Amino acid sequence: TLELLDCRALTFSGWPRDAVALRKVFLNGCNFVTNQAASSLITVCGDTLEKIIFTEATSLDSQIFRDLARHAQRLEELTIKYADSSYYGYLYTFAAADAWCPCSFDSDCTSVRLRDFQALTEALWSSLRWLDLASCRGISSFPDATSLPQLQVLILDKTKINDDGLRGISQVATSLRYLSLQDCRAISDDGVAALATSDVSDGCTSLELVDLKGTPVTDASLRALEARCPRLHLVRVDSCRSVSGKMRSKHNERARRILAGGNLSKCERIFAERKKIEMIDPNKSSSESDESENDQEEDDDYAIEARRSGASYRRRR
C-alpha cells in the first residue's frame, strides 16, 4: 500500500518497472499526478491493483479509463477526484466484509470520451460495483452495450446525463441500489420513470435510494419510482422546485429518520455520510442556494444530527 496526503511539492513522472507491485494506492491532495504518471503506475502494477484513489488530480482525463481497462482488470475501487481537501470524508469505502467495491471518477473533466468509458465497463463488467462520475460534465450518455450485473452504486452528480442516458442505465444496471443524480438539469420525469422499466431488461427495480436533489423533476417521478421499486427507502428531493410540498415533506421526514437512526443499510449509510459532509463543509453545492424555506429548515435539522454524530473525514479502511 502507498498512501500520501497533500504532497504538493512532490514530482512523480512514473513508477519504476522493478518497483514493488502495489495493491492499493491512495494519493490524496496530490495534484502532481499526470496522465503519463498514472499510466506508468497502472501498467507496472495493473495485475495486482485493487484500489486507486487520486484526489485533486487536475491533469487526468478519460485516457485513464483505457489504461485501466487494458492493465487493471482486477481493480475494485477507483477514485479520481478534483476537490478541496476538506471533502476527503466523502472518499470512503466499506469494510471488506461488506463486499462493496467502489469505482469513483469525480473531477471537472469535460473531455470524457464515451468510447473510453465503454472500454472501462467492458473490461470490468463482472466486478464493478460502485461507479462515481460526479462533476464529469462531458458525460451525457451511458454505455449500454455491456451488462453490469454487479453495479450497485452509481453517482452522476452535476453531469449532463439526459433521459436517453437514464434509459441506458435501466438496460445494463439491473442490480442498482443507490443512484445519485444531484444537479443533473438535463433529465426529466420521462427519464426517471424509465429507470424502473426497460424493453430489454427488468430495469432498476432494486433501487433503495435515489438522490434527485436540484433536478427539474415533479411528483410524477417519485410516484413512478415508488410504484415500481418495492425496496425504495428514500428519494431525496431537496431544491426540487417542481415537487409538491407534501411530497417533499414526506421524503424529508424519511431522510431525517435515517440521519437520526442506527443500524443503517449500506445505501442509507452512503446517504447519511454525504448529507452530513454537505452540512459541515462550508462549500455549498449550486442547488443549495435555491432551497425553499422549508428545505432550509429541514437542513437545520440535518446539521444538528450531523454535529451530534460527528461525521468522519478520514478514509475508512
C-alpha positions as YAML, in Angstrom:
chain: A
units: angstrom
residues:
- id: 1
  name: THR
  ca: [0.00, 0.00, 0.00]
- id: 2
  name: LEU
  ca: [1.16, 3.52, -0.86]
- id: 3
  name: GLU
  ca: [-0.58, 6.42, 0.86]
- id: 4
  name: LEU
  ca: [0.28, 10.12, 0.51]
- id: 5
  name: LEU
  ca: [-1.63, 13.21, 1.65]
- id: 6
  name: ASP
  ca: [-1.14, 16.79, 0.41]
- id: 7
  name: CYS
  ca: [2.34, 16.17, -1.02]
- id: 8
  name: ARG
  ca: [2.17, 19.17, -3.32]
- id: 9
  name: ALA
  ca: [5.92, 19.65, -3.65]
- id: 10
  name: LEU
  ca: [6.45, 16.10, -4.87]
- id: 11
  name: THR
  ca: [7.08, 15.26, -8.51]
- id: 12
  name: PHE
  ca: [6.08, 11.91, -9.96]
- id: 13
  name: SER
  ca: [6.99, 11.07, -13.53]
- id: 14
  name: GLY
  ca: [6.35, 7.33, -13.41]
- id: 15
  name: TRP
  ca: [6.55, 4.08, -11.48]
- id: 16
  name: PRO
  ca: [9.81, 2.09, -11.90]
- id: 17
  name: ARG
  ca: [9.34, -1.23, -13.65]
- id: 18
  name: ASP
  ca: [11.32, -3.05, -10.96]
- id: 19
  name: ALA
  ca: [9.41, -1.42, -8.08]
- id: 20
  name: VAL
  ca: [7.03, -3.22, -5.76]
- id: 21
  name: ALA
  ca: [3.70, -4.24, -7.29]
- id: 22
  name: LEU
  ca: [1.14, -2.28, -5.32]
- id: 23
  name: ARG
  ca: [-2.34, -3.44, -4.40]
- id: 24
  name: LYS
  ca: [-3.63, -0.14, -3.00]
- id: 25
  name: VAL
  ca: [-2.68, 3.42, -3.94]
- id: 26
  name: PHE
  ca: [-4.07, 6.43, -2.06]
- id: 27
  name: LEU
  ca: [-2.82, 9.81, -3.34]
- id: 28
  name: ASN
  ca: [-4.99, 12.42, -1.61]
- id: 29
  name: GLY
  ca: [-4.47, 16.09, -2.44]
- id: 30
  name: CYS
  ca: [-1.62, 15.21, -4.80]
- id: 31
  name: ASN
  ca: [-2.01, 17.41, -7.86]
- id: 32
  name: PHE
  ca: [1.28, 16.21, -9.36]
- id: 33
  name: VAL
  ca: [-0.37, 13.12, -10.87]
- id: 34
  name: THR
  ca: [-0.39, 13.39, -14.68]
- id: 35
  name: ASN
  ca: [-1.74, 11.06, -17.36]
- id: 36
  name: GLN
  ca: [1.81, 9.84, -18.00]
- id: 37
  name: ALA
  ca: [2.50, 9.13, -14.34]
- id: 38
  name: ALA
  ca: [-0.83, 7.40, -13.78]
- id: 39
  name: SER
  ca: [-0.41, 5.30, -16.92]
- id: 40
  name: SER
  ca: [3.05, 4.19, -15.78]
- id: 41
  name: LEU
  ca: [1.81, 3.12, -12.36]
- id: 42
  name: ILE
  ca: [-1.17, 1.28, -13.83]
- id: 43
  name: THR
  ca: [0.99, -0.51, -16.40]
- id: 44
  name: VAL
  ca: [3.51, -1.74, -13.82]
- id: 45
  name: CYS
  ca: [1.06, -2.60, -11.03]
- id: 46
  name: GLY
  ca: [-2.02, -3.47, -13.08]
- id: 47
  name: ASP
  ca: [-2.05, -7.19, -12.31]
- id: 48
  name: THR
  ca: [-2.19, -6.56, -8.56]
- id: 49
  name: LEU
  ca: [-4.05, -3.25, -8.29]
- id: 50
  name: GLU
  ca: [-7.28, -3.44, -6.33]
- id: 51
  name: LYS
  ca: [-7.84, 0.14, -5.20]
- id: 52
  name: ILE
  ca: [-6.72, 3.53, -6.50]
- id: 53
  name: ILE
  ca: [-7.57, 6.95, -5.09]
- id: 54
  name: PHE
  ca: [-6.38, 10.13, -6.82]
- id: 55
  name: THR
  ca: [-7.73, 13.44, -5.44]
- id: 56
  name: GLU
  ca: [-7.03, 16.91, -6.85]
- id: 57
  name: ALA
  ca: [-5.58, 15.17, -9.89]
- id: 58
  name: THR
  ca: [-6.38, 18.07, -12.18]
- id: 59
  name: SER
  ca: [-4.34, 16.82, -15.15]
- id: 60
  name: LEU
  ca: [-6.08, 13.49, -15.67]
- id: 61
  name: ASP
  ca: [-8.62, 12.83, -18.42]
- id: 62
  name: SER
  ca: [-10.56, 9.78, -19.59]
- id: 63
  name: GLN
  ca: [-7.48, 8.15, -21.13]
- id: 64
  name: ILE
  ca: [-7.03, 6.60, -17.70]
- id: 65
  name: PHE
  ca: [-10.17, 4.54, -18.41]
- id: 66
  name: ARG
  ca: [-8.40, 2.85, -21.32]
- id: 67
  name: ASP
  ca: [-5.25, 2.27, -19.28]
- id: 68
  name: LEU
  ca: [-7.26, 0.62, -16.52]
- id: 69
  name: ALA
  ca: [-9.27, -1.45, -18.99]
- id: 70
  name: ARG
  ca: [-6.06, -2.71, -20.57]
- id: 71
  name: HIS
  ca: [-3.93, -3.39, -17.48]
- id: 72
  name: ALA
  ca: [-6.02, -3.44, -14.27]
- id: 73
  name: GLN
  ca: [-8.92, -5.78, -14.82]
- id: 74
  name: ARG
  ca: [-8.90, -6.86, -11.16]
- id: 75
  name: LEU
  ca: [-9.48, -3.30, -9.98]
- id: 76
  name: GLU
  ca: [-12.24, -2.98, -7.41]
- id: 77
  name: GLU
  ca: [-12.07, 0.70, -6.46]
- id: 78
  name: LEU
  ca: [-11.09, 3.75, -8.48]
- id: 79
  name: THR
  ca: [-11.36, 7.33, -7.26]
- id: 80
  name: ILE
  ca: [-10.20, 10.27, -9.34]
- id: 81
  name: LYS
  ca: [-11.35, 13.42, -7.68]
- id: 82
  name: TYR
  ca: [-10.71, 17.14, -8.03]
- id: 83
  name: ALA
  ca: [-11.96, 18.71, -4.81]
- id: 84
  name: ASP
  ca: [-10.95, 20.65, -1.74]
- id: 85
  name: SER
  ca: [-9.15, 18.50, 0.83]
- id: 86
  name: SER
  ca: [-11.86, 19.16, 3.42]
- id: 87
  name: TYR
  ca: [-14.14, 16.96, 1.30]
- id: 88
  name: TYR
  ca: [-11.99, 13.84, 1.66]
- id: 89
  name: GLY
  ca: [-14.53, 12.38, 4.06]
- id: 90
  name: TYR
  ca: [-16.63, 11.54, 1.04]
- id: 91
  name: LEU
  ca: [-13.90, 9.21, -0.23]
- id: 92
  name: TYR
  ca: [-14.63, 6.22, 1.94]
- id: 93
  name: THR
  ca: [-15.02, 2.52, 1.47]
- id: 94
  name: PHE
  ca: [-16.88, -0.07, 3.41]
- id: 95
  name: ALA
  ca: [-15.08, -2.83, 5.29]
- id: 96
  name: ALA
  ca: [-14.05, -5.83, 3.26]
- id: 97
  name: ALA
  ca: [-16.76, -7.88, 4.92]
- id: 98
  name: ASP
  ca: [-19.36, -5.66, 3.29]
- id: 99
  name: ALA
  ca: [-18.06, -6.71, -0.16]
- id: 100
  name: TRP
  ca: [-18.59, -3.29, -1.72]
- id: 101
  name: CYS
  ca: [-16.10, -2.33, -4.42]
- id: 102
  name: PRO
  ca: [-16.26, 1.39, -5.24]
- id: 103
  name: CYS
  ca: [-15.11, 2.90, -8.51]
- id: 104
  name: SER
  ca: [-15.14, 6.69, -8.44]
- id: 105
  name: PHE
  ca: [-14.17, 9.30, -11.06]
- id: 106
  name: ASP
  ca: [-15.00, 12.78, -9.75]
- id: 107
  name: SER
  ca: [-13.43, 15.81, -11.43]
- id: 108
  name: ASP
  ca: [-14.20, 18.86, -13.52]
- id: 109
  name: CYS
  ca: [-13.18, 16.93, -16.63]
- id: 110
  name: THR
  ca: [-15.14, 17.97, -19.72]
- id: 111
  name: SER
  ca: [-13.33, 15.65, -22.16]
- id: 112
  name: VAL
  ca: [-14.69, 12.28, -21.08]
- id: 113
  name: ARG
  ca: [-14.91, 10.19, -24.23]
- id: 114
  name: LEU
  ca: [-17.74, 7.68, -24.41]
- id: 115
  name: ARG
  ca: [-15.52, 5.09, -26.08]
- id: 116
  name: ASP
  ca: [-13.07, 5.28, -23.15]
- id: 117
  name: PHE
  ca: [-15.92, 4.96, -20.66]
- id: 118
  name: GLN
  ca: [-17.27, 2.00, -22.61]
- id: 119
  name: ALA
  ca: [-13.84, 0.33, -22.66]
- id: 120
  name: LEU
  ca: [-13.78, 0.52, -18.86]
- id: 121
  name: THR
  ca: [-17.24, -1.01, -18.42]
- id: 122
  name: GLU
  ca: [-16.47, -3.78, -20.90]
- id: 123
  name: ALA
  ca: [-13.26, -4.71, -19.09]
- id: 124
  name: LEU
  ca: [-14.64, -4.52, -15.54]
- id: 125
  name: TRP
  ca: [-18.20, -5.67, -16.23]
- id: 126
  name: SER
  ca: [-18.03, -8.65, -13.88]
- id: 127
  name: SER
  ca: [-16.54, -6.83, -10.86]
- id: 128
  name: LEU
  ca: [-17.70, -3.22, -11.00]
- id: 129
  name: ARG
  ca: [-19.96, -2.47, -8.03]
- id: 130
  name: TRP
  ca: [-19.53, 1.26, -7.49]
- id: 131
  name: LEU
  ca: [-19.07, 3.89, -10.18]
- id: 132
  name: ASP
  ca: [-18.78, 7.60, -9.43]
- id: 133
  name: LEU
  ca: [-18.54, 10.06, -12.33]
- id: 134
  name: ALA
  ca: [-19.70, 13.12, -10.43]
- id: 135
  name: SER
  ca: [-18.88, 16.51, -11.97]
- id: 136
  name: CYS
  ca: [-17.60, 14.98, -15.22]
- id: 137
  name: ARG
  ca: [-19.59, 17.44, -17.28]
- id: 138
  name: GLY
  ca: [-18.75, 15.70, -20.53]
- id: 139
  name: ILE
  ca: [-20.99, 12.78, -19.56]
- id: 140
  name: SER
  ca: [-24.41, 12.91, -21.23]
- id: 141
  name: SER
  ca: [-24.96, 9.25, -22.12]
- id: 142
  name: PHE
  ca: [-24.22, 5.87, -20.57]
- id: 143
  name: PRO
  ca: [-22.68, 2.82, -22.28]
- id: 144
  name: ASP
  ca: [-25.48, 0.31, -22.85]
- id: 145
  name: ALA
  ca: [-23.64, -2.39, -24.83]
- id: 146
  name: THR
  ca: [-22.37, -4.35, -21.82]
- id: 147
  name: SER
  ca: [-24.41, -5.53, -18.86]
- id: 148
  name: LEU
  ca: [-23.10, -4.54, -15.42]
- id: 149
  name: PRO
  ca: [-24.72, -7.19, -13.20]
- id: 150
  name: GLN
  ca: [-22.71, -6.27, -10.08]
- id: 151
  name: LEU
  ca: [-23.15, -2.49, -10.23]
- id: 152
  name: GLN
  ca: [-24.92, -1.40, -7.05]
- id: 153
  name: VAL
  ca: [-23.96, 2.27, -6.64]
- id: 154
  name: LEU
  ca: [-23.89, 4.90, -9.39]
- id: 155
  name: ILE
  ca: [-23.17, 8.59, -8.79]
- id: 156
  name: LEU
  ca: [-23.54, 11.02, -11.70]
- id: 157
  name: ASP
  ca: [-23.96, 14.33, -9.84]
- id: 158
  name: LYS
  ca: [-23.55, 17.52, -11.89]
- id: 159
  name: THR
  ca: [-23.13, 15.70, -15.18]
- id: 160
  name: LYS
  ca: [-25.10, 16.32, -18.37]
- id: 161
  name: ILE
  ca: [-26.73, 12.89, -18.28]
- id: 162
  name: ASN
  ca: [-30.06, 13.01, -20.12]
- id: 163
  name: ASP
  ca: [-33.16, 10.83, -20.41]
- id: 164
  name: ASP
  ca: [-31.57, 8.58, -23.02]
- id: 165
  name: GLY
  ca: [-28.66, 8.05, -20.64]
- id: 166
  name: LEU
  ca: [-31.07, 7.02, -17.89]
- id: 167
  name: ARG
  ca: [-32.72, 4.57, -20.28]
- id: 168
  name: GLY
  ca: [-29.28, 3.10, -20.96]
- id: 169
  name: ILE
  ca: [-28.71, 2.67, -17.23]
- id: 170
  name: SER
  ca: [-32.01, 0.82, -16.89]
- id: 171
  name: GLN
  ca: [-30.86, -1.66, -19.54]
- id: 172
  name: VAL
  ca: [-27.47, -2.60, -18.07]
- id: 173
  name: ALA
  ca: [-27.61, -1.92, -14.31]
- id: 174
  name: THR
  ca: [-30.45, -4.10, -13.09]
- id: 175
  name: SER
  ca: [-28.84, -4.63, -9.65]
- id: 176
  name: LEU
  ca: [-28.51, -0.91, -8.95]
- id: 177
  name: ARG
  ca: [-29.41, 0.03, -5.38]
- id: 178
  name: TYR
  ca: [-28.16, 3.60, -4.97]
- id: 179
  name: LEU
  ca: [-28.39, 6.24, -7.69]
- id: 180
  name: SER
  ca: [-27.38, 9.89, -7.25]
- id: 181
  name: LEU
  ca: [-28.29, 12.48, -9.90]
- id: 182
  name: GLN
  ca: [-27.78, 15.69, -7.93]
- id: 183
  name: ASP
  ca: [-27.99, 18.83, -10.07]
- id: 184
  name: CYS
  ca: [-28.49, 16.88, -13.31]
- id: 185
  name: ARG
  ca: [-30.54, 19.50, -15.15]
- id: 186
  name: ALA
  ca: [-30.96, 17.59, -18.41]
- id: 187
  name: ILE
  ca: [-33.19, 14.84, -17.01]
- id: 188
  name: SER
  ca: [-36.99, 14.82, -16.82]
- id: 189
  name: ASP
  ca: [-39.83, 12.72, -15.44]
- id: 190
  name: ASP
  ca: [-39.72, 10.54, -18.55]
- id: 191
  name: GLY
  ca: [-36.12, 9.52, -17.91]
- id: 192
  name: VAL
  ca: [-36.61, 8.87, -14.21]
- id: 193
  name: ALA
  ca: [-39.72, 6.78, -14.89]
- id: 194
  name: ALA
  ca: [-37.74, 4.79, -17.47]
- id: 195
  name: LEU
  ca: [-35.20, 3.77, -14.83]
- id: 196
  name: ALA
  ca: [-37.53, 1.15, -13.45]
- id: 197
  name: THR
  ca: [-38.65, -0.15, -16.84]
- id: 198
  name: SER
  ca: [-36.81, -1.41, -19.90]
- id: 199
  name: ASP
  ca: [-37.66, -3.15, -23.14]
- id: 200
  name: VAL
  ca: [-34.63, -5.43, -22.82]
- id: 201
  name: SER
  ca: [-34.33, -5.97, -19.04]
- id: 202
  name: ASP
  ca: [-36.20, -5.74, -15.76]
- id: 203
  name: GLY
  ca: [-34.96, -2.19, -15.22]
- id: 204
  name: CYS
  ca: [-33.54, -0.83, -11.96]
- id: 205
  name: THR
  ca: [-36.31, -2.19, -9.76]
- id: 206
  name: SER
  ca: [-33.88, -2.96, -6.90]
- id: 207
  name: LEU
  ca: [-33.28, 0.73, -6.19]
- id: 208
  name: GLU
  ca: [-33.32, 1.58, -2.49]
- id: 209
  name: LEU
  ca: [-32.27, 5.24, -2.55]
- id: 210
  name: VAL
  ca: [-32.39, 7.82, -5.35]
- id: 211
  name: ASP
  ca: [-30.92, 11.31, -4.94]
- id: 212
  name: LEU
  ca: [-32.67, 13.83, -7.21]
- id: 213
  name: LYS
  ca: [-31.57, 16.97, -5.37]
- id: 214
  name: GLY
  ca: [-31.62, 20.06, -7.57]
- id: 215
  name: THR
  ca: [-33.22, 18.40, -10.60]
- id: 216
  name: PRO
  ca: [-36.30, 19.58, -12.57]
- id: 217
  name: VAL
  ca: [-38.43, 16.51, -11.75]
- id: 218
  name: THR
  ca: [-42.01, 16.58, -10.45]
- id: 219
  name: ASP
  ca: [-44.18, 14.35, -8.28]
- id: 220
  name: ALA
  ca: [-44.60, 12.07, -11.30]
- id: 221
  name: SER
  ca: [-41.00, 10.85, -10.96]
- id: 222
  name: LEU
  ca: [-41.47, 9.97, -7.31]
- id: 223
  name: ARG
  ca: [-44.75, 8.17, -7.92]
- id: 224
  name: ALA
  ca: [-43.18, 6.12, -10.73]
- id: 225
  name: LEU
  ca: [-40.24, 5.07, -8.56]
- id: 226
  name: GLU
  ca: [-42.46, 4.24, -5.59]
- id: 227
  name: ALA
  ca: [-44.76, 2.13, -7.78]
- id: 228
  name: ARG
  ca: [-42.02, 0.12, -9.49]
- id: 229
  name: CYS
  ca: [-39.24, -0.16, -6.90]
- id: 230
  name: PRO
  ca: [-40.52, -2.20, -3.92]
- id: 231
  name: ARG
  ca: [-37.27, -1.77, -1.94]
- id: 232
  name: LEU
  ca: [-37.23, 2.03, -2.24]
- id: 233
  name: HIS
  ca: [-36.49, 3.75, 1.10]
- id: 234
  name: LEU
  ca: [-35.97, 7.35, 0.07]
- id: 235
  name: VAL
  ca: [-35.99, 9.78, -2.83]
- id: 236
  name: ARG
  ca: [-34.05, 12.91, -1.98]
- id: 237
  name: VAL
  ca: [-35.79, 15.99, -3.39]
- id: 238
  name: ASP
  ca: [-34.05, 18.98, -1.77]
- id: 239
  name: SER
  ca: [-34.25, 22.04, -4.06]
- id: 240
  name: CYS
  ca: [-36.66, 20.30, -6.46]
- id: 241
  name: ARG
  ca: [-38.95, 23.27, -7.01]
- id: 242
  name: SER
  ca: [-41.45, 21.36, -9.13]
- id: 243
  name: VAL
  ca: [-42.07, 18.73, -6.45]
- id: 244
  name: SER
  ca: [-45.07, 19.46, -4.24]
- id: 245
  name: GLY
  ca: [-44.60, 20.48, -0.62]
- id: 246
  name: LYS
  ca: [-46.49, 17.40, 0.52]
- id: 247
  name: MET
  ca: [-44.18, 15.04, -1.32]
- id: 248
  name: ARG
  ca: [-41.07, 16.88, -0.17]
- id: 249
  name: SER
  ca: [-42.21, 16.77, 3.44]
- id: 250
  name: LYS
  ca: [-42.82, 13.04, 3.15]
- id: 251
  name: HIS
  ca: [-39.32, 12.26, 1.91]
- id: 252
  name: ASN
  ca: [-37.61, 14.86, 4.13]
- id: 253
  name: GLU
  ca: [-39.13, 13.11, 7.12]
- id: 254
  name: ARG
  ca: [-37.74, 9.80, 5.90]
- id: 255
  name: ALA
  ca: [-34.32, 11.41, 5.45]
- id: 256
  name: ARG
  ca: [-34.41, 12.82, 8.97]
- id: 257
  name: ARG
  ca: [-35.20, 9.38, 10.39]
- id: 258
  name: ILE
  ca: [-32.25, 7.89, 8.51]
- id: 259
  name: LEU
  ca: [-29.85, 10.52, 9.87]
- id: 260
  name: ALA
  ca: [-31.11, 10.08, 13.41]
- id: 261
  name: GLY
  ca: [-31.19, 6.30, 13.34]
- id: 262
  name: GLY
  ca: [-28.73, 3.49, 13.85]
- id: 263
  name: ASN
  ca: [-28.36, 0.12, 12.17]
- id: 264
  name: LEU
  ca: [-28.50, 1.68, 8.72]
- id: 265
  name: SER
  ca: [-28.43, -0.24, 5.47]
- id: 266
  name: LYS
  ca: [-25.46, 0.29, 3.16]
- id: 267
  name: CYS
  ca: [-27.38, 2.72, 0.95]
- id: 268
  name: GLU
  ca: [-28.62, 4.65, 3.97]
- id: 269
  name: ARG
  ca: [-25.06, 4.91, 5.26]
- id: 270
  name: ILE
  ca: [-23.91, 6.38, 1.95]
- id: 271
  name: PHE
  ca: [-26.70, 8.97, 2.06]
- id: 272
  name: ALA
  ca: [-26.06, 9.82, 5.72]
- id: 273
  name: GLU
  ca: [-22.32, 10.34, 5.22]
- id: 274
  name: ARG
  ca: [-22.81, 12.50, 2.15]
- id: 275
  name: LYS
  ca: [-25.51, 14.62, 3.78]
- id: 276
  name: LYS
  ca: [-23.52, 15.18, 6.96]
- id: 277
  name: ILE
  ca: [-20.47, 16.27, 4.98]
- id: 278
  name: GLU
  ca: [-22.61, 18.68, 2.95]
- id: 279
  name: MET
  ca: [-23.82, 20.31, 6.15]
- id: 280
  name: ILE
  ca: [-20.36, 20.56, 7.72]
- id: 281
  name: ASP
  ca: [-18.37, 21.53, 4.63]
- id: 282
  name: PRO
  ca: [-18.54, 25.30, 4.03]
- id: 283
  name: ASN
  ca: [-18.63, 24.93, 0.24]
- id: 284
  name: LYS
  ca: [-22.27, 24.62, -0.76]
- id: 285
  name: SER
  ca: [-23.42, 22.96, -3.94]
- id: 286
  name: SER
  ca: [-25.12, 25.12, -6.56]
- id: 287
  name: SER
  ca: [-28.55, 23.72, -5.81]
- id: 288
  name: GLU
  ca: [-28.44, 24.58, -2.12]
- id: 289
  name: SER
  ca: [-28.83, 28.29, -2.82]
- id: 290
  name: ASP
  ca: [-32.16, 27.51, -4.49]
- id: 291
  name: GLU
  ca: [-33.71, 25.82, -1.48]
- id: 292
  name: SER
  ca: [-37.10, 26.84, -0.21]
- id: 293
  name: GLU
  ca: [-37.60, 27.99, 3.37]
- id: 294
  name: ASN
  ca: [-38.98, 24.55, 4.20]
- id: 295
  name: ASP
  ca: [-35.87, 22.83, 2.82]
- id: 296
  name: GLN
  ca: [-33.63, 25.18, 4.79]
- id: 297
  name: GLU
  ca: [-35.49, 24.27, 7.97]
- id: 298
  name: GLU
  ca: [-35.02, 20.60, 7.16]
- id: 299
  name: ASP
  ca: [-31.30, 21.22, 6.64]
- id: 300
  name: ASP
  ca: [-31.07, 22.86, 10.06]
- id: 301
  name: ASP
  ca: [-32.34, 19.58, 11.49]
- id: 302
  name: TYR
  ca: [-29.83, 17.64, 9.37]
- id: 303
  name: ALA
  ca: [-26.98, 19.84, 10.62]
- id: 304
  name: ILE
  ca: [-27.93, 19.19, 14.24]
- id: 305
  name: GLU
  ca: [-27.92, 15.45, 13.64]
- id: 306
  name: ALA
  ca: [-24.62, 15.71, 11.77]
- id: 307
  name: ARG
  ca: [-22.90, 17.52, 14.61]
- id: 308
  name: ARG
  ca: [-24.28, 15.09, 17.16]
- id: 309
  name: SER
  ca: [-22.96, 12.06, 15.35]
- id: 310
  name: GLY
  ca: [-19.74, 13.71, 14.14]
- id: 311
  name: ALA
  ca: [-19.01, 12.90, 10.51]
- id: 312
  name: SER
  ca: [-15.58, 11.36, 9.94]
- id: 313
  name: TYR
  ca: [-13.26, 12.94, 7.41]
- id: 314
  name: ARG
  ca: [-10.79, 10.10, 7.26]
- id: 315
  name: ARG
  ca: [-10.83, 7.40, 4.63]
- id: 316
  name: ARG
  ca: [-12.38, 4.31, 6.15]
- id: 317
  name: ARG
  ca: [-10.36, 1.15, 5.81]
...
